[in-house]
C-alpha cells in the first residue's frame, strides 16, 4: 500500500541516518534560540520531537524542512543540506502541518489528485486514498468530512508524493479518542512500510505509544533523548506500588516485608521499587499468609508525562533564576 524509496531491506546501519544534525544554532537578533543541538534520525523509525513552550522545536523543524536558515552547525536531510534544497529533494519529503486549510468544495479524490501533480513520482491516487482509510469518502467534499477524516486527508496529501520522510505536526489535535487511535494505527503502518516519521505532539501518551525514540528540547537545548523507558530511568523514576489502606495497617511491618519505606499518601498505601516483580511477590505472599486483601493494588510505572512535567518545571526554575 505504501512504497518505499529507501531500498526495501537495506539496513539502517549501511544507509546511515536520514537526518543528521550537528551543533545546530539559531539566533533571532541578540536572542539565541537553538544552542548547538546534535541528533540523528534513523531510516524507518518514528522520532518523537517534543519541547516545552519556547524550546525551539518549531524553529528546528523549519530548518530541517528548508524553510528557515540556521546560524551555525551542520544539517543533512536525506544527504542534502536543506538550505540548498532543490525540487528533487522536496519530492522526497512530506509535510503535514498542524493546521491544513484544504479547499472545502473539492472532493477527497480531487484534493489528492491536485496535490499529486506537484510531485515527479506520485503514488496512485486511489491507493493513497485507501491507505488513509478514506475510500468510502472519496466522492465526499472536504467540507463535509469529520475532524478525524479531514486529518486523514491531511496525511494523504503528505503521502501522495511517496516521501521517504514524513514530518507530522500534531496529527491528532482536536480528534476524539477513537479517531486518535485510528491515526496511531495509520502512523504505525507508515513505519512498518519503511517510512521515517518525524512526529511532534503535545500528547505525551501519544509519543510514548508511537515513538521509537524521543527527544525533548528545553530552552534551545536537548534535555534528554532515548526511548520512553530510558528517559524515565535517566531521571531516577521508580515504579510505585499502591493499594487502599486496610484496618490495622502497620506501615512499619509492611516496610520490613518489602524492604522499602512504606507511607500513606493521598489515601493510598504506597512504596517505590526498582524491582517490581520481586517486591510484589513479597507483598502478595505476606498478604496471603496474613489473610489481608489488598484492594485496588496497582503497580504504576513512570510515564513520559512525568518526565516532561519535571523538565518543564526545571526550565521554569532556571528562567526565574536568570530573571532574579
N, C-alpha and C positions, 0 to 999 in steps of 0.2 A: 504493500500500500504506500509505503514511503520508500523512495530511492535514497541512495547514499553515495555522494561523490567521494567519500573518504576512503574508498578502496576495500570495502567489504571486510574481509578477515584480516586486513593488515593490522599489525599490532600497534597499540598506542606507543609503546616504547620505541618502535622503529620509526614511527611517524613524527614523534616529538609532540610538544604541546601545540594546540591550535591557537591559543592566546598566550602570549608571554609579555609580562610587564616587569620592568626592572628600574628601580629608583625613580618612579614617576613623580613629577612635581607639577603643580599648577598654582598660579597666583592670580589674584584679581587686584591690580594696583599694589598696595602695600600688604594686602592680606593674602597669606599663603593658605590655600585650601587643601592641597594634597602635599603630604610631607614624605616624599621618597618611598612610595609603597612598591612592593615586589611580590608578584604571584604568577602562577601558571594555571591554565585550564587545559585539561586533557581531552582528547577526542572521545566522543561518546559518553560524556558524563554530564550530570546536572550539577552545576555550581550554584549554590545559593549565595547571593551577594547582598548582604544586609548592612544596615547602618543606622545609627541614631540620627535624629534631625540635625542637618547641617554638617554631617560627617564627610561629605564629599562624594557620596555614592553616585548621584546623578552626573556630576562633573566627570568622574572616572568613566562611566558608561558612555557618555557622549564622546569622550576621547577615543574609546575603543571603536565606536561606530563611525568615527571620522568626521564628526560634526563639531568638534572643538579641538583647538590646538593645545599643546602642552608647553610648559616652560623648560622642562628637562626630563632626562631619563630616556629609556628605550621602550617602544611598544611594537609588538608584532602580532597581527591577527591574520591567521592563515598565511603566514610568511610574508605579509605585506605591512608596511608602516601606514596606518590609517590616514596619516597626514597627507600622503600621496595616493589616496585611494583612486582607483580607476573604475570605470563602469563594469569591467570584467570582475573586479574584486567585489563590488556591490552586488553582483549577481550571485555571490556565494554566501551572503548573509541575509537573514530575515529579521524583520523588526516587528514587534507587537507592542505598541505604545500603551501607556496606562489608559488613555482615553483616545479612542479611534472614532472619528466622526465620518462614518460611511454614509453615502447618499441614501436617504430612506426610500426613494422612489424606485431604485433598481432592485431586481430580484437577487437572490443569493447567487444563482448561476451567472447572471450578468455582472455582478460585482467581482466575482473570482475571475471571470473572463477578461474584464477590463484590466485588472492588475497583472494578469498573466502576460499581457502584451509588453510589459516593461522589462521582461526577462528574456535572455537569449535562449535558455533551455527550460521553459516552464514545465511543471508536471501537468498531467492530463487534468482538465478542469473537473470532469466527473469524479475522477479518483480523489482529487483534493477535497471535493465536497463530501465524498463518502468518508474520507479519513478523519474529518472533524465531526462526523455524525449528523450531517445536515441533508442527507439525500432526500428525506421526506419533505424538506423545506426548500428545495432547490428553486421552485417557482414562486415562493413567497417573497414579498417585498421586504426589504431590510426593516422598514419602519413598523412592520407587523410582528417582528420577532421578539421573543422574550429576552430578558437581560442575559441569561445564560447562552441562548442561541446566538445573540449578537457577539458575545465574547468568543464563541466557537468560530464564528465567521471572521473575526479579527485574526484568530490564529490561522485560519485557512488562507487569508490574504498574506500572512507572513510566510506560509509554507509553499505557496504556489510557484515560487522561484526555485524550489528544491534546494534550500540553503543547507550549507554544512553546519553553520552556527545559527541558532535562533535566540535572539535577545527578547526575553519575555518580561515585561514590566508590569507587575501587579496583576497577574492574569485572572485572579478570582475576586477582585474588589467588587463589592456590591452583589455578589451571587449568593443564592440561598444554599444551605448545606448540601443538598443533593446535587445542584449544579457545580458546586465546588469539587465534590468527589468525582464527578464525571470529568471535570477539567484535569484533575490529578491523574486520572487514568489515561487521558489523552497525552499528557506530558510524559508519563512513563513509557507510553508506546513510542513516542518520538525518540527517547533514549534507546529503547530496545532496537529501533531501526538504525541506530548509529549516528543520530544527530547529537550535536553538542548543544546543550540548553544553558544559557546564561540567565538565571532566574533572579529577579528582585521581588521581594514581597515584604509586607509588614506583618504577615501572619506567621508566627513562629512555629505553630504546629504544621503549617504547610511546608516550611523549609525543612523541618525535622523529618517529615514524611517523605519528601521528594528528593532532597539534595544528597548527592554522594559526598560532597564536601561543602563546607560553609566558610565564608569569610565575613567577618564583622568589622566594619570600619568605625572608628571613633575619632573625632576631631582630626580627620585627614590622615590617620594612620591605621594600619591593620592592628586591631586589638588582639584578635585571636583568629586562627583558622584551623580547620580539620573537620573530622566527622562530628556529628552532633554529640556522640558519646565521648569523643576525645575532648571536645570543648568543655563539657560538663566536668570531666575528670581533671582537666587542667586547672580548673578554678577550685578544686578541692571539695566538690559536692559529694555527698553521700546519699545512699538510698535511705529513706525514712520509713520506719515501720510504725504504724499507728493502729489503735483499737480503742473501743469505748471503755471507760473506767467501769469496774465491777465492784460490788460490795466487798469492802475489806481489802481493797487493793493495797499491796505493800510494795512501794517503789524500791525500797532498799533490797527486798528479797528478789524482785524482778531484775534489778541491776546485777545482782550476783549470778543469776541464772544465765543471762545473755552476755555478761562481761562488759556491759556498756552502761552509761548513765541513762537511766530511765526517768522521764519527767512527765508531768501533766501540763498540757498547754492547749488552749483553745478547746477545752472539753474533750481532749483525747490523751490517752497514754501514748507516749512516743519515745523512740530512740533511733539514733542514726547508726548505720552499719556499712562497712565496705565488703562484707561477706554475707549477703542476704540469705543464701541457701543454708549455710551452717547455723546462722543465728536464728533464723526462723525455725529450723529443726529443733534447736534447743528450747525455744519458746513453746512450740507446739507439744513437744514431749513433756515438758513441765506442766502445761495446761491439762493434758490428758491425765497425767498422774494425779494432779490436784483436783480434777473434775471441775475445771474452770472453763467456761465458754467465752471465747474471745470474739465479742460482737464487732462487726464492721472492721475486721482485720484487713489491713492494706499494707502493701509494700510500694511506696511512692518513689519512683525513680525521678531524678532531677530532669527537668525539661530544658529545651533551648530557651524557652521564655524566661526561666530563672537566670540563665547566663546573660541574656540580653538586658534584663532589668538591672542586674548588678553592674554591667558595663555602662549602662545609661546613667546610673547613679554615680559611678566613679567619674564619668565625664562631667556631670553637673558639679560635683565637688571640686574638680580641677578648675572649671570655669570660675566658680566662686572664689577660689584661692587666688586666681590671676587678677580678678576684679578688685580684691581686697589688697 
